[in-house]
Amino acid sequence: MPVQESIIEQEVQMIGKQLEARKLDIAKGLLKPGADNAEALQLHTELVQLCADAILSGLETTMPRLTKWGRETGELAVQYGSELDQSLKNTSEVRQAIWAVVELVTIEANHTVQSVFRVGKIIDSLIDHAVYAYSTAYVASFKSTLSHAQEVFLELSVPVVPILDGVAVLPIVGDIDTHRASLLMETALRESTEKRLTHLFIDLSGVTIVDTMVANNIFNIIYSLELLGVKGILAGIRPEVAQTMIHLGIDFSSIQTHSTLKQALAKHIF
């Protein structure tokens, strides 16, 4: 005999209320021993409450809050350096803990199978959406953090170091790509203006690869400095780099070059 809809709805509400009443116990059961669990306890409690709210009030009214929870939790995980796979495992443990309570409540109250299935659909839909919102926010926040770290690293990799009034050295270490070349240009011009330089020595001893693109960028930096009244001088061109330049047909005859920074400084400053 089919179970009346009113009975199913009544039992669904009872399960939701029981889940809400036991949310703190569920959250405490998910805590890892020996860790600072205050924030984890709050996050788990909030997720269980969202599940209870979805059962009691419906998925549509709860989803916006769940999306916000997932986004904030994902961003928080990146800040704390949590691994994505471990975080998703924790979410799976929340699902299992909630289902354990639903099973217990169902047995205690002898709820119908139809009620359990309805509650199950709500819980699984909500947890799945929580995982999606969390993962999306985690990846976005991680990319943003990585991009920021890369920008900071690049800025630190193009320092203009003053050595005398009006004189500074720009040591370049590593490969030069289009983005870094743009940063080199920007930094050289800005620092030369701010520090009122008359000479900027560009030390290439840490550059192992020079192609046409890199050479053109170096030319552009030198010529741009000249427009500001700053003498750009190249130093530290390694033998293998010099050979590459010759093979590429790159002509540095119009630019003053020196084999070492020491030689360049002795020639032009000391």
C-alpha positions as CSV (number, residue, x, y, z in Angstrom):
1,M,0.0,0.0,0.0
2,P,1.5,3.4,-1.0
3,V,2.6,5.6,1.9
4,Q,0.7,8.9,2.1
5,E,2.7,12.0,1.1
6,S,1.9,13.7,4.4
7,I,3.5,10.8,6.3
8,I,6.6,11.0,4.2
9,E,6.9,14.7,4.6
10,Q,6.4,14.5,8.3
11,E,9.1,11.9,8.6
12,V,11.5,13.9,6.4
13,Q,11.0,16.9,8.7
14,M,11.6,14.7,11.8
15,I,14.9,13.5,10.3
16,G,15.9,17.1,9.5
17,K,15.2,18.2,13.0
18,Q,17.2,15.3,14.5
19,L,20.1,16.2,12.2
20,E,19.9,19.8,13.4
21,A,19.8,18.7,17.0
22,R,22.8,16.5,16.7
23,K,24.9,18.7,14.4
24,L,27.5,19.5,17.2
25,D,28.0,15.9,18.0
26,I,28.5,15.1,14.3
27,A,31.0,17.9,13.9
28,K,32.9,16.8,17.0
29,G,33.1,13.3,15.8
30,L,34.9,14.5,12.7
31,L,37.7,16.3,14.5
32,K,41.3,15.1,14.3
33,P,42.9,14.4,17.6
34,G,45.6,16.7,18.8
35,A,44.9,19.5,16.3
36,D,43.6,23.1,16.8
37,N,40.0,22.2,15.8
38,A,38.0,25.3,16.7
39,E,37.7,26.5,13.1
40,A,37.2,22.9,11.7
41,L,34.5,22.4,14.3
42,Q,32.7,25.6,13.1
43,L,33.0,24.6,9.5
44,H,31.7,21.1,10.0
45,T,28.8,22.3,12.2
46,E,27.8,24.9,9.5
47,L,27.8,22.2,6.8
48,V,25.6,19.8,8.9
49,Q,23.3,22.7,9.6
50,L,23.1,23.5,5.9
51,C,22.1,19.8,5.3
52,A,19.4,20.1,8.0
53,D,18.1,23.4,6.5
54,A,17.9,21.8,3.1
55,I,15.8,19.0,4.5
56,L,13.6,21.3,6.5
57,S,13.3,24.2,4.0
58,G,14.3,22.8,0.6
59,L,17.4,22.8,-1.5
60,E,16.5,26.0,-3.5
61,T,16.6,28.2,-0.4
62,T,19.7,26.6,1.0
63,M,21.9,26.4,-2.1
64,P,23.0,30.1,-2.2
65,R,24.2,29.8,1.4
66,L,25.9,26.5,0.6
67,T,27.7,28.1,-2.4
68,K,29.0,30.9,-0.1
69,W,30.1,28.3,2.4
70,G,32.0,26.4,-0.2
71,R,33.6,29.4,-1.7
72,E,34.8,30.8,1.7
73,T,36.0,27.3,2.8
74,G,37.9,26.7,-0.4
75,E,39.7,30.1,-0.1
76,L,40.5,29.4,3.6
77,A,42.0,26.0,2.7
78,V,44.4,27.6,0.3
79,Q,45.4,30.2,3.0
80,Y,46.2,27.4,5.4
81,G,48.0,25.4,2.8
82,S,45.6,22.4,2.9
83,E,45.8,19.8,0.2
84,L,42.8,19.6,-2.1
85,D,42.6,15.8,-2.0
86,Q,42.7,15.8,1.8
87,S,40.0,18.4,2.0
88,L,37.7,16.5,-0.3
89,K,38.3,13.4,1.8
90,N,37.2,15.4,4.8
91,T,34.0,16.3,2.9
92,S,33.4,12.6,2.2
93,E,33.8,11.9,5.9
94,V,31.1,14.5,6.6
95,R,28.7,12.8,4.2
96,Q,29.3,9.4,5.9
97,A,28.8,10.9,9.4
98,I,25.5,12.5,8.3
99,W,24.3,9.3,6.8
100,A,25.2,7.4,10.0
101,V,22.9,9.7,11.9
102,V,20.1,9.4,9.4
103,E,20.4,5.6,9.6
104,L,20.3,5.7,13.4
105,V,17.3,8.1,13.5
106,T,15.5,6.0,10.9
107,I,15.9,2.8,12.9
108,E,14.9,4.5,16.1
109,A,11.7,6.0,14.7
110,N,11.0,3.2,12.1
111,H,10.8,5.7,9.3
112,T,9.6,4.5,5.8
113,V,12.1,3.8,3.0
114,Q,10.5,6.5,0.9
115,S,11.4,9.1,3.6
116,V,15.0,7.9,3.7
117,F,15.3,8.0,0.0
118,R,14.0,11.6,-0.2
119,V,16.3,12.7,2.6
120,G,19.2,10.9,0.8
121,K,18.6,12.8,-2.4
122,I,18.7,16.1,-0.6
123,I,21.8,15.3,1.4
124,D,23.7,13.9,-1.6
125,S,22.8,16.8,-3.8
126,L,23.8,19.3,-1.2
127,I,27.2,17.6,-0.4
128,D,27.9,17.3,-4.1
129,H,27.3,21.0,-4.7
130,A,29.4,21.8,-1.6
131,V,32.3,19.8,-3.1
132,Y,31.9,21.6,-6.5
133,A,31.7,25.1,-4.8
134,Y,34.7,24.2,-2.6
135,S,36.8,22.8,-5.4
136,T,36.1,25.7,-7.8
137,A,37.0,28.3,-5.1
138,Y,40.1,26.3,-4.1
139,V,41.5,26.1,-7.6
140,A,40.7,29.8,-8.3
141,S,42.3,30.9,-5.0
142,F,45.3,28.7,-5.6
143,K,45.9,30.1,-9.1
144,S,45.6,33.6,-7.7
145,T,48.0,32.9,-4.9
146,L,50.4,31.3,-7.4
147,S,50.2,34.2,-9.8
148,H,50.8,36.7,-7.0
149,A,53.8,34.7,-5.8
150,Q,55.2,34.6,-9.4
151,E,54.8,38.4,-9.7
152,V,56.6,38.9,-6.4
153,F,59.4,36.5,-7.5
154,L,59.8,38.3,-10.8
155,E,59.9,41.7,-9.2
156,L,62.6,40.4,-6.8
157,S,64.5,38.9,-9.8
158,V,65.1,42.3,-11.5
159,P,66.6,44.4,-8.7
160,V,68.3,47.7,-9.6
161,V,71.1,48.0,-7.0
162,P,72.7,51.5,-6.4
163,I,76.4,51.5,-6.0
164,L,77.2,55.2,-6.2
165,D,75.3,58.4,-6.7
166,G,73.8,58.2,-10.1
167,V,75.2,54.7,-10.7
168,A,73.4,51.3,-10.4
169,V,73.6,47.7,-11.5
170,L,70.8,45.6,-12.9
171,P,71.9,41.9,-12.5
172,I,69.8,39.5,-14.7
173,V,69.8,35.9,-13.7
174,G,68.0,33.1,-15.5
175,D,66.0,33.0,-18.7
176,I,64.1,35.9,-20.1
177,D,60.7,35.4,-21.5
178,T,58.3,38.0,-22.9
179,H,56.7,38.8,-19.5
180,R,60.0,39.1,-17.7
181,A,61.4,41.2,-20.5
182,S,58.5,43.7,-20.1
183,L,59.1,43.8,-16.4
184,L,62.8,44.4,-17.0
185,M,62.0,47.4,-19.2
186,E,59.5,48.8,-16.7
187,T,61.8,48.4,-13.8
188,A,64.9,49.8,-15.5
189,L,63.1,52.9,-16.7
190,R,61.2,53.5,-13.4
191,E,64.2,52.9,-11.1
192,S,66.5,55.0,-13.4
193,T,64.1,57.9,-13.1
194,E,63.4,57.6,-9.4
195,K,67.1,57.1,-8.5
196,R,68.2,59.8,-11.0
197,L,70.8,57.5,-12.6
198,T,73.3,58.6,-15.1
199,H,74.7,55.0,-15.6
200,L,73.0,51.7,-15.4
201,F,75.2,48.6,-15.8
202,I,73.2,45.6,-17.0
203,D,75.0,42.4,-15.9
204,L,74.2,39.4,-18.1
205,S,76.6,37.0,-16.4
206,G,73.6,35.0,-15.1
207,V,71.9,34.7,-18.5
208,T,72.6,31.4,-20.2
209,I,70.4,31.7,-23.2
210,V,70.1,34.6,-25.6
211,D,68.0,34.4,-28.7
212,T,66.7,37.1,-31.1
213,M,63.8,38.0,-28.8
214,V,66.1,38.5,-25.7
215,A,68.6,40.5,-27.8
216,N,65.9,42.8,-29.1
217,N,64.6,43.3,-25.6
218,I,68.1,44.3,-24.4
219,F,68.5,46.7,-27.3
220,N,65.1,48.2,-26.4
221,I,66.1,48.7,-22.8
222,I,69.4,50.4,-23.7
223,Y,67.8,52.7,-26.3
224,S,64.9,53.6,-23.9
225,L,67.4,54.5,-21.2
226,E,69.2,56.8,-23.6
227,L,66.0,58.7,-24.2
228,L,66.0,59.3,-20.4
229,G,69.7,60.5,-20.5
230,V,70.9,57.3,-18.9
231,K,73.9,55.4,-20.2
232,G,73.2,51.7,-20.5
233,I,76.2,49.5,-20.4
234,L,76.3,45.7,-20.9
235,A,78.6,43.5,-18.8
236,G,79.2,39.8,-18.2
237,I,78.3,38.4,-21.6
238,R,79.4,34.8,-21.3
239,P,81.5,33.2,-24.1
240,E,78.8,30.8,-25.1
241,V,76.3,33.6,-25.1
242,A,78.6,35.7,-27.3
243,Q,79.0,32.8,-29.7
244,T,75.2,32.4,-29.9
245,M,74.9,36.1,-30.7
246,I,77.4,35.8,-33.5
247,H,75.6,32.8,-35.0
248,L,72.3,34.7,-34.8
249,G,73.8,37.7,-36.5
250,I,73.1,40.0,-33.6
251,D,75.2,43.2,-33.8
252,F,76.1,44.8,-30.4
253,S,78.6,47.2,-32.0
254,S,76.5,50.3,-31.2
255,I,76.3,49.3,-27.5
256,Q,79.2,49.3,-25.0
257,T,79.9,45.8,-23.8
258,H,82.4,44.3,-21.3
259,S,83.3,40.8,-20.4
260,T,82.9,41.4,-16.6
261,L,81.1,43.8,-14.4
262,K,84.4,44.7,-12.7
263,Q,85.9,45.6,-16.1
264,A,82.8,47.8,-16.9
265,L,82.9,49.7,-13.6
266,A,86.7,50.2,-13.9
267,K,86.3,51.6,-17.4
268,H,83.4,54.0,-16.8
269,I,83.3,54.9,-13.1
270,F,86.5,54.3,-11.2
